[in-house]
């Protein structure tokens, strides 16, 4: 991607990215507090302020690098601290805390699809072109984050969901992968493997949104 194209892309994608990561992480904190864990609340991480969730490498540098290289947009925010032992029913409630992040991305993808529909419906409006560009990135970013985070690999949300749903013995074995999970994910990201894993479900969600909104 050329520098001028990268600058234009960042201008359109910045707001959707900030919303995507901020609401994703805040959702974890809100649901954790609902089920009894006050860790994120006490740390000031239940916040809609993006500055509380931005990780310099994962939120800024890595997404820019993947955009420049033309691959799947990839990155992360600072994870909201959750003490699962403080949940009223740790193994059961872990599922709801984990799924809250991807669920927030699904809601945002639906919202951006609605805005895209508005831009398509009123193409002559002066705000149609930037709205369409921003909405396209909003859909893309939130769908990718949702699908990525649902991979059953701790510490991703999908790994937490799997641990919550598996029998105790299998859940314990999967939980032992967590210290190595991020290294595995980075390895997958720098190879074609992650794209091959994510592309089919991402395309399925895109088609579903297209059918739902007629876009």
Secondary structure as UniProt FT lines:
FT   HELIX           3..34
FT   TURN            35..36
FT   HELIX           39..42
FT   TURN            43..44
FT   HELIX           50..52
FT   HELIX           56..61
FT   HELIX           62..69
FT   HELIX           84..86
FT   TURN            88..89
FT   HELIX           90..121
FT   TURN            122..124
FT   TURN            126..127
FT   HELIX           128..149
FT   TURN            154..155
FT   HELIX           157..165
FT   HELIX           168..175
FT   TURN            176..177
FT   HELIX           178..189
FT   HELIX           193..213
//
